[in-house]
Amino acid sequence: MAGETFALENNDMILGINSPKESLGGPYSVVYKSLTERWAIVTMDWDEKAGLGIRWFWGNAGNPFSSGHPTWLVIPSSLCISLLNGLPLPYEYRKSIEKYLSGDISGEELSTLVRSRKDW
């Protein structure tokens, strides 16, 4: 259930996609999602480095999908800030994501911060 029937409204379900486990830490927060185009961007650690991942939720399995599991496409670190620039994010949330990406806060700290703020 990682394709067109996936409940994108539920951030906890999105954050539950954690494959491949040997390389992935998190994901920690949903940065942005499009319910109409059916994709989501998350913060995550990839090989112990802070970053962003994206996934599309369409068809039977969504994309990317590997070895029978929904996975995240890792956004190259050189593109992360440009990607954030194109998203309509609240200022404080955007700054928190940048702190995470620069290593000033951990993914767990970002997750706690996001869960405490219902206005993001």
DSSP file (Angstrom, degrees, kcal/mol; ACC not computed):
  #  RESIDUE AA STRUCTURE BP1 BP2  ACC     N-H-->O    O-->H-N    N-H-->O    O-->H-N    TCO  KAPPA ALPHA  PHI   PSI    X-CA   Y-CA   Z-CA
    1    1 A M              0   0    0      0, 0.0     6,-0.2     0, 0.0    60,-0.1   0.000 360.0 360.0 360.0  56.5    0.0    0.0    0.0
    2    2 A A        +     0   0    0     58,-0.6    56,-0.2     4,-0.1    59,-0.2   0.215 360.0  62.8-118.7  13.7    2.6    2.6   -1.0
    3    3 A G  S >  S-     0   0    0     57,-0.6     3,-1.9    54,-0.2    57,-0.2   0.164 113.1 -27.4-111.0-132.7    1.0    3.7   -4.2
    4    4 A E  T 3  S+     0   0    0     55,-3.1    56,-0.1     1,-0.3    53,-0.1   0.661 133.4  52.7 -66.8 -17.6   -2.2    5.5   -5.2
    5    5 A T  T 3  S+     0   0    0     54,-0.3    -1,-0.3    55,-0.2     2,-0.1   0.448  79.9 121.3 -95.0  -0.4   -4.1    4.1   -2.2
    6    6 A F  S <  S-     0   0    0     -3,-1.9     2,-1.7     1,-0.1     3,-0.1  -0.413  71.6-120.8 -65.1 134.9   -1.5    5.3    0.3
    7    7 A A    >   +     0   0    0     -6,-0.2     3,-1.8     1,-0.2     6,-0.2  -0.576  35.2 176.4 -81.0  83.9   -3.0    7.8    2.9
    8    8 A L  T 3  S+     0   0    0     -2,-1.7    -1,-0.2     1,-0.3     6,-0.1   0.686  72.3  71.2 -63.7 -18.5   -0.9   10.8    2.2
    9    9 A E  T 3  S+     0   0    0      1,-0.1     2,-0.9    -3,-0.1    -1,-0.3   0.749  85.1  77.5 -67.5 -21.7   -2.9   12.8    4.8
   10   10 A N    X>  -     0   0    0     -3,-1.8     4,-1.6     1,-0.2     3,-0.7  -0.781  60.5-172.3 -97.6 100.4   -1.3   10.8    7.5
   11   11 A N  H 3> S+     0   0    0     -2,-0.9     4,-2.9     1,-0.2     5,-0.2   0.837  84.8  61.0 -60.3 -34.0    2.3   12.0    8.2
   12   12 A D  H 3> S+     0   0    0      1,-0.2     4,-0.7     2,-0.2    -1,-0.2   0.868 103.9  49.6 -62.9 -35.1    3.0    9.1   10.5
   13   13 A M  H <4 S+     0   0    0     -3,-0.7     3,-0.5    -6,-0.2     4,-0.3   0.909 110.9  49.4 -68.4 -41.2    2.4    6.7    7.7
   14   14 A I  H >< S+     0   0    0     -4,-1.6     3,-1.6     1,-0.2    -2,-0.2   0.939 110.9  49.8 -60.6 -46.4    4.7    8.6    5.4
   15   15 A L  H 3< S+     0   0    0     -4,-2.9    -1,-0.2     1,-0.3    -2,-0.2   0.642  97.2  71.9 -69.3 -13.4    7.4    8.6    8.1
   16   16 A G  T 3< S+     0   0    0     -4,-0.7     2,-0.8    -3,-0.5    -1,-0.3   0.593  70.7  98.6 -77.6 -10.5    6.9    4.9    8.5
   17   17 A I    <   +     0   0    0     -3,-1.6    54,-0.1    -4,-0.3    52,-0.0  -0.695  44.3 157.5 -78.6 112.2    8.7    4.2    5.2
   18   18 A N        +     0   0    0     -2,-0.8     6,-0.2    52,-0.1    -1,-0.1  -0.247  17.0 167.2-136.0  47.4   12.2    3.4    6.3
   19   19 A S        +     0   0    0     51,-0.4    53,-0.8     1,-0.2     2,-0.0  -0.940  58.7  32.7-121.1 141.3   13.9    1.4    3.6
   20   20 A P  S >> S-     0   0    0      0, 0.0     4,-1.6     0, 0.0     3,-1.6   0.385  73.5-170.1 -83.1 129.9   16.7    0.5    3.1
   21   21 A K  T 34 S+     0   0    0      1,-0.3    -2,-0.1     2,-0.2     0, 0.0   0.768  78.3  64.3 -60.4 -30.1   17.2    0.3    6.9
   22   22 A E  T 34 S+     0   0    0      1,-0.2    -1,-0.3     3,-0.0    -3,-0.1   0.729 117.1  26.5 -70.4 -19.5   21.0   -0.1    6.7
   23   23 A S  T <4 S+     0   0    0     -3,-1.6    24,-3.1    24,-0.1    25,-0.5   0.599 106.9  85.5-111.9 -17.7   21.4    3.3    5.1
   24   24 A L  E  <  -A   46   0A   0     -4,-1.6     2,-0.5    22,-0.2    22,-0.2  -0.765  45.7-175.2-103.2 128.9   18.4    5.3    6.4
   25   25 A G  E     -A   45   0A   0     20,-2.9    20,-3.1    -2,-0.5     3,-0.2  -0.977  57.8 -40.4-112.4 131.9   18.0    7.2    9.7
   26   26 A G  E     -     0   0A   0     -2,-0.5     2,-0.2     1,-0.3    18,-0.1  -0.781  34.2-132.1  94.0-145.1   14.6    8.6   10.2
   27   27 A P  E     -     0   0A   0      0, 0.0    -1,-0.3     0, 0.0    17,-0.2   0.510  39.7-177.5 -68.2 156.6   12.7    9.9    8.3
   28   28 A Y  E     +     0   0A   0     15,-2.4     2,-0.3     1,-0.3    16,-0.1   0.805  53.1   0.9-103.4 -36.4   12.2   12.6   10.9
   29   29 A S  E     -A   43   0A   0     14,-0.7    14,-2.2    85,-0.1     2,-0.8  -0.996  63.7-114.4-153.0 152.1    9.7   15.0    9.5
   30   30 A V  E     -A   42   0A   0     -2,-0.3    12,-0.3    12,-0.2     3,-0.1  -0.807  28.1-171.7 -84.6 115.0    7.5   15.6    6.4
   31   31 A V  E     -     0   0A   0     10,-2.2     2,-0.3    -2,-0.8    11,-0.2   0.933  64.7 -25.6 -72.7 -47.9    8.9   18.8    4.9
   32   32 A Y  E     -A   41   0A   0      9,-1.4     9,-3.0    -3,-0.1     2,-0.3  -0.974  59.3-167.3-163.8 152.1    6.2   19.2    2.3
   33   33 A K  E     -A   40   0A   0     -2,-0.3     2,-0.6     7,-0.2     7,-0.2  -0.995  15.1-143.9-147.3 151.4    3.7   17.0    0.4
   34   34 A S  E  >> -A   39   0A   0      5,-2.7     4,-1.3    -2,-0.3     5,-1.3  -0.958   8.1-172.1-116.0 113.0    1.4   17.4   -2.6
   35   35 A L  T  45S+     0   0    0     -2,-0.6    -1,-0.1     3,-0.2   -27,-0.1   0.797  88.3  48.1 -73.3 -27.5   -1.9   15.6   -2.2
   36   36 A T  T  45S+     0   0    0      1,-0.2    -1,-0.2     3,-0.1    -2,-0.0   0.895 121.7  32.4 -80.9 -41.2   -2.9   16.3   -5.8
   37   37 A E  T  45S-     0   0    0      2,-0.1    -2,-0.2    21,-0.0    20,-0.2   0.587 106.8-131.2 -90.8 -10.8    0.4   15.3   -7.4
   38   38 A R  T  <5 +     0   0    0     -4,-1.3    19,-3.6     1,-0.2     2,-0.3   0.961  58.5 121.4  63.0  61.3    0.9   12.6   -4.8
   39   39 A W  E   < -AB  34  56A   0     -5,-1.3    -5,-2.7    17,-0.3     2,-0.3  -0.968  39.1-160.3-143.0 161.1    4.5   13.1   -3.6
   40   40 A A  E     -AB  33  55A   0     15,-2.1    15,-1.9    -2,-0.3     2,-0.4  -0.993   7.5-151.7-142.7 147.5    6.2   13.9   -0.3
   41   41 A I  E     -AB  32  54A   0     -9,-3.0   -10,-2.2    -2,-0.3    -9,-1.4  -0.972  22.4-177.9-117.7 134.4    9.6   15.3    0.8
   42   42 A V  E     -AB  30  53A   0     11,-2.5    11,-2.3    -2,-0.4     2,-0.4  -0.894  29.0-117.6-129.0 157.8   11.1   14.3    4.1
   43   43 A T  E     +AB  29  52A   0    -14,-2.2   -15,-2.4    -2,-0.3   -14,-0.7  -0.774  48.8 152.0 -87.2 143.2   14.1   15.0    6.3
   44   44 A M  E     - B   0  51A   0      7,-2.4     7,-2.2    -2,-0.4     2,-0.5  -0.984  46.3-110.7-162.6 160.1   16.3   11.9    6.8
   45   45 A D  E     -AB  25  50A   0    -20,-3.1   -20,-2.9    -2,-0.3     2,-0.5  -0.885  27.8-166.6 -97.0 131.9   19.8   10.7    7.5
   46   46 A W  E >  S-AB  24  49A   0      3,-2.9     3,-1.1    -2,-0.5   -22,-0.2  -0.971  78.6 -15.7-120.3 117.0   21.4    8.9    4.6
   47   47 A D  T 3  S-     0   0    0    -24,-3.1    -1,-0.2    -2,-0.5   -23,-0.1   0.911 130.9 -54.1  51.8  44.9   24.5    7.1    5.6
   48   48 A E  T 3  S+     0   0    0    -25,-0.5     2,-0.4     1,-0.2    -1,-0.2   0.628 115.6 115.0  68.1  18.5   24.6    9.2    8.7
   49   49 A K  E <  S-B   46   0A   0     -3,-1.1    -3,-2.9   -24,-0.0    -1,-0.2  -0.968  71.0-113.4-118.7 134.7   24.4   12.5    6.9
   50   50 A A  E     +B   45   0A   0     -2,-0.4     2,-0.3    -5,-0.2    -5,-0.2  -0.360  57.1 130.6 -63.7 139.5   21.4   14.9    7.1
   51   51 A G  E     -B   44   0A   0     -7,-2.2    -7,-2.4    -2,-0.1     2,-0.3  -0.932  49.5 -92.8-166.7-170.0   19.5   15.2    4.0
   52   52 A L  E     -BC  43  75A   0     23,-0.5    23,-2.7    -2,-0.3     2,-0.3  -0.904  26.3-165.0-122.3 150.4   16.2   15.2    2.2
   53   53 A G  E     -BC  42  74A   0    -11,-2.3   -11,-2.5    -2,-0.3     2,-0.3  -0.958   2.7-158.6-132.5 154.3   14.3   12.4    0.4
   54   54 A I  E     -BC  41  73A   0     19,-2.2    19,-2.7    -2,-0.3     2,-0.3  -0.960   8.9-179.8-132.2 150.6   11.4   12.4   -2.0
   55   55 A R  E     -B   40   0A   0    -15,-1.9   -15,-2.1    -2,-0.3     2,-0.4  -0.990  19.0-139.3-149.9 141.3    8.9    9.8   -3.0
   56   56 A W  E     -BD  39  63A   0      7,-3.3     7,-2.4    -2,-0.3     2,-0.6  -0.831   9.1-153.7-101.4 142.1    5.9    9.6   -5.4
   57   57 A F        +     0   0    0    -19,-3.6     2,-0.3    -2,-0.4   -54,-0.2  -0.774  49.4 108.1-118.8  83.3    2.7    7.8   -4.4
   58   58 A W     >  +     0   0    0     -2,-0.6     4,-1.4   -56,-0.2     3,-0.2  -0.923  57.0  22.7-147.1 170.6    1.0    6.6   -7.5
   59   59 A G  T  4 S-     0   0    0     -2,-0.3   -55,-3.1     1,-0.2   -54,-0.3  -0.217 111.7 -47.4  63.9-160.2    0.3    3.3   -9.3
   60   60 A N  T  4 S+     0   0    0    -57,-0.2   -57,-0.6   -56,-0.1   -58,-0.6   0.862 136.5  11.5 -75.3 -36.7    0.4    0.1   -7.3
   61   61 A A  T  4 S-     0   0    0     -3,-0.2    -2,-0.2   -59,-0.2    -1,-0.1   0.608  93.1-132.9-120.7 -16.9    3.7    0.7   -5.5
   62   62 A G     <  -     0   0    0     -4,-1.4    -5,-0.2    -5,-0.1    -1,-0.2  -0.294  43.4 -45.8  80.7-177.2    4.8    4.3   -5.9
   63   63 A N  B    S+D   56   0A   0     -7,-2.4    -7,-3.3     1,-0.2    10,-0.2  -0.983 112.7  30.8-149.3 131.8    8.3    5.3   -6.8
   64   64 A P  S    S+     0   0    0      0, 0.0     7,-2.0     0, 0.0     2,-0.3   0.501  73.9 163.4 -80.6 161.2   11.0    4.5   -5.9
   65   65 A F  E     +E   70   0B   0      5,-0.2     2,-0.4    -2,-0.1    -3,-0.1  -0.979   8.6 178.1-145.5 125.8   10.3    0.9   -5.0
   66   66 A S  E >   -E   69   0B   0      3,-2.8     3,-2.0    -2,-0.3    -3,-0.0  -0.996  61.4  -8.9-140.1 136.4   13.1   -1.7   -4.5
   67   67 A S  T 3  S-     0   0    0     -2,-0.4    -1,-0.1     1,-0.3     0, 0.0   0.819 129.2 -51.0  50.5  37.7   13.1   -5.4   -3.4
   68   68 A G  T 3  S+     0   0    0      1,-0.2    -1,-0.3    -3,-0.0    -3,-0.0   0.584 119.4 103.1  82.5   9.9    9.5   -5.3   -2.5
   69   69 A H  E <  S-E   66   0B   0     -3,-2.0    -3,-2.8   -52,-0.0     2,-0.2  -0.974  73.6-117.7-129.5 139.0    9.7   -2.2   -0.3
   70   70 A P  E     -E   65   0B   0      0, 0.0   -51,-0.4     0, 0.0    -5,-0.2  -0.552  43.3-177.5 -67.4 137.6    8.9    1.5   -0.8
   71   71 A T        -     0   0    0     -7,-2.0     2,-0.4    -2,-0.2    -8,-0.1  -0.772  24.3-108.7-130.7 174.3   12.0    3.6   -0.6
   72   72 A W        -     0   0    0    -53,-0.8     2,-0.6    -2,-0.2   -17,-0.2  -0.858  20.4-131.8-106.5 141.4   13.1    7.2   -0.7
   73   73 A L  E     -C   54   0A   0    -19,-2.7   -19,-2.2    -2,-0.4     2,-0.4  -0.844  30.5-129.2 -87.6 122.7   15.0    8.9   -3.5
   74   74 A V  E     -C   53   0A   0     -2,-0.6   -21,-0.2   -21,-0.2     3,-0.0  -0.599  13.0-138.2 -78.5 126.9   17.9   10.8   -1.9
   75   75 A I  E     -C   52   0A   0    -23,-2.7   -23,-0.5    -2,-0.4     5,-0.1  -0.723  30.5-108.1 -81.2 128.2   18.1   14.4   -2.9
   76   76 A P    >>  -     0   0    0      0, 0.0     3,-2.4     0, 0.0     4,-0.7  -0.301  24.2-123.1 -56.7 139.6   21.8   15.4   -3.5
   77   77 A S  H >> S+     0   0    0      1,-0.3     3,-0.8     2,-0.2     4,-0.5   0.816 110.2  62.9 -57.0 -32.0   23.0   17.7   -0.7
   78   78 A S  H 34 S+     0   0    0      1,-0.2    -1,-0.3     2,-0.1     4,-0.2   0.649 107.5  44.1 -68.5 -13.2   24.0   20.4   -3.3
   79   79 A L  H <> S+     0   0    0     -3,-2.4     4,-2.5     2,-0.1    -1,-0.2   0.524  87.6  90.5-105.1  -9.0   20.3   20.6   -4.3
   80   80 A C  H <X S+     0   0    0     -3,-0.8     4,-2.5    -4,-0.7     5,-0.2   0.911  89.1  44.1 -60.3 -48.1   18.6   20.7   -0.9
   81   81 A I  H  X S+     0   0    0     -4,-0.5     4,-2.2     1,-0.2    -1,-0.2   0.908 113.6  51.5 -65.8 -40.8   18.6   24.4   -0.3
   82   82 A S  H  > S+     0   0    0     -4,-0.2     4,-0.9     2,-0.2    -1,-0.2   0.902 110.2  50.1 -60.8 -40.5   17.4   25.1   -3.8
   83   83 A L  H >< S+     0   0    0     -4,-2.5     3,-0.9     1,-0.2     4,-0.2   0.933 109.7  49.8 -62.7 -46.1   14.6   22.6   -3.3
   84   84 A L  H >< S+     0   0    0     -4,-2.5     3,-1.7     1,-0.2     5,-0.3   0.871 103.5  61.5 -60.3 -36.5   13.6   24.3   -0.1
   85   85 A N  H 3< S+     0   0    0     -4,-2.2    -1,-0.2     1,-0.3    -2,-0.2   0.790 101.9  52.9 -60.0 -27.7   13.6   27.7   -1.8
   86   86 A G  T << S+     0   0    0     -3,-0.9    -1,-0.3    -4,-0.9    -2,-0.2   0.421  95.2  85.3 -89.4   2.1   10.9   26.4   -4.1
   87   87 A L  S <  S-     0   0    0     -3,-1.7     2,-1.9    -4,-0.2   -55,-0.0  -0.849  79.7-125.8-108.8 140.6    8.5   25.3   -1.3
   88   88 A P        +     0   0    0      0, 0.0    -3,-0.1     0, 0.0    -2,-0.1  -0.534  51.3 160.4 -81.0  77.2    6.0   27.5    0.5
   89   89 A L        -     0   0    0     -2,-1.9   -57,-0.1    -5,-0.3    31,-0.0  -0.761  47.6-102.3-101.7 143.8    7.3   26.7    4.0
   90   90 A P     >  -     0   0    0      0, 0.0     4,-2.7     0, 0.0     5,-0.2  -0.382  36.9-118.4 -58.2 141.7    6.7   28.8    7.2
   91   91 A Y  H  > S+     0   0    0      1,-0.2     4,-2.4     2,-0.2     5,-0.2   0.889 110.7  47.5 -53.3 -50.0    9.8   30.7    8.0
   92   92 A E  H  > S+     0   0    0      1,-0.2     4,-1.9     2,-0.2    -1,-0.2   0.879 113.3  48.8 -64.6 -37.4   10.5   29.1   11.4
   93   93 A Y  H  > S+     0   0    0      2,-0.2     4,-2.3     1,-0.2    -1,-0.2   0.930 110.2  51.3 -66.1 -44.9   10.1   25.6   10.0
   94   94 A R  H  X S+     0   0    0     -4,-2.7     4,-2.3     1,-0.2    -2,-0.2   0.917 110.1  49.5 -57.1 -45.2   12.4   26.4    7.1
   95   95 A K  H  X S+     0   0    0     -4,-2.4     4,-2.2     1,-0.2    -1,-0.2   0.872 109.0  52.6 -64.3 -37.0   15.1   27.6    9.5
   96   96 A S  H  X S+     0   0    0     -4,-1.9     4,-2.1     2,-0.2    -1,-0.2   0.901 108.8  49.6 -65.2 -40.7   14.7   24.5   11.6
   97   97 A I  H  X S+     0   0    0     -4,-2.3     4,-2.8     2,-0.2    -2,-0.2   0.914 110.1  51.0 -64.0 -42.2   15.2   22.3    8.5
   98   98 A E  H  X S+     0   0    0     -4,-2.3     4,-2.0     2,-0.2     6,-0.2   0.887 108.0  52.5 -62.9 -38.5   18.3   24.3    7.6
   99   99 A K  H  X>S+     0   0    0     -4,-2.2     5,-2.3     2,-0.2     6,-1.1   0.903 111.0  47.8 -62.4 -40.7   19.6   23.8   11.1
  100  100 A Y  H ><5S+     0   0    0     -4,-2.1     3,-1.2     4,-0.2    -2,-0.2   0.944 111.3  49.4 -63.3 -48.2   19.1   20.1   10.7
  101  101 A L  H 3<5S+     0   0    0     -4,-2.8    -2,-0.2     1,-0.3    -1,-0.2   0.824 111.7  49.1 -63.2 -31.1   20.8   20.0    7.3
  102  102 A S  H 3<5S-     0   0    0     -4,-2.0    -1,-0.3    -5,-0.2    -2,-0.2   0.512 117.3-112.1 -86.7  -4.3   23.8   22.0    8.6
  103  103 A G  T <<5S+     0   0    0     -3,-1.2    -3,-0.2    -4,-0.5    -2,-0.1   0.559  83.8 121.6  87.7   8.6   24.2   19.6   11.6
  104  104 A D  S   <S+     0   0    0     -5,-2.3     2,-0.3    -6,-0.2    -4,-0.2   0.780  81.9  22.5 -75.6 -26.4   23.2   22.2   14.2
  105  105 A I  S    S-     0   0    0     -6,-1.1    -2,-0.3    -9,-0.1    -1,-0.1  -0.968  85.5-117.7-134.6 154.5   20.3   20.0   15.4
  106  106 A S     >  -     0   0    0     -2,-0.3     4,-2.3     1,-0.1     5,-0.2  -0.335  29.0-108.1 -83.4 168.8   19.7   16.3   15.1
  107  107 A G  H  > S+     0   0    0      1,-0.2     4,-2.5     2,-0.2     5,-0.1   0.871 121.9  53.1 -62.6 -37.3   16.9   14.6   13.3
  108  108 A E  H  > S+     0   0    0      2,-0.2     4,-2.4     1,-0.2    -1,-0.2   0.898 108.4  49.8 -65.6 -40.2   15.3   13.6   16.6
  109  109 A E  H  > S+     0   0    0      2,-0.2     4,-2.3     1,-0.2    -2,-0.2   0.908 111.6  48.8 -64.3 -41.1   15.5   17.2   17.8
  110  110 A L  H  X S+     0   0    0     -4,-2.3     4,-2.8     2,-0.2    -2,-0.2   0.929 110.5  51.2 -62.8 -44.7   13.8   18.3   14.5
  111  111 A S  H  X S+     0   0    0     -4,-2.5     4,-2.4     1,-0.2    -2,-0.2   0.914 111.1  47.6 -59.0 -44.8   11.1   15.7   14.9
  112  112 A T  H  X S+     0   0    0     -4,-2.4     4,-1.4     1,-0.2    -1,-0.2   0.907 112.6  49.5 -63.1 -42.4   10.4   16.8   18.5
  113  113 A L  H  X S+     0   0    0     -4,-2.3     4,-0.8     1,-0.2    -2,-0.2   0.921 111.4  48.4 -62.8 -45.4   10.2   20.4   17.4
  114  114 A V  H >< S+     0   0    0     -4,-2.8     3,-0.8     1,-0.2     6,-0.2   0.910 110.3  51.1 -63.9 -43.0    7.9   19.7   14.5
  115  115 A R  H 3< S+     0   0    0     -4,-2.4    -1,-0.2     1,-0.2    -2,-0.2   0.780 107.8  53.9 -67.1 -25.6    5.5   17.6   16.7
  116  116 A S  H 3< S+     0   0    0     -4,-1.4     2,-0.7    -3,-0.2    -1,-0.2   0.670 100.3  68.4 -81.2 -16.1    5.4   20.4   19.3
  117  117 A R    X<  +     0   0    0     -3,-0.8     3,-0.8    -4,-0.8    -1,-0.1  -0.883  53.6 176.7-108.7 105.7    4.3   22.9   16.6
  118  118 A K  T 3  S+     0   0    0     -2,-0.7    -1,-0.1     1,-0.2    -4,-0.0   0.639  75.8  68.5 -80.1 -14.0    0.8   22.3   15.3
  119  119 A D  T 3         0   0    0      1,-0.2    -1,-0.2   -29,-0.0    -2,-0.0   0.454 360.0 360.0 -87.0   0.3    0.9   25.5   13.1
  120  120 A W    <         0   0    0     -3,-0.8    -1,-0.2    -6,-0.2    -2,-0.1   0.434 360.0 360.0 -94.1 360.0    3.6   24.0   10.8
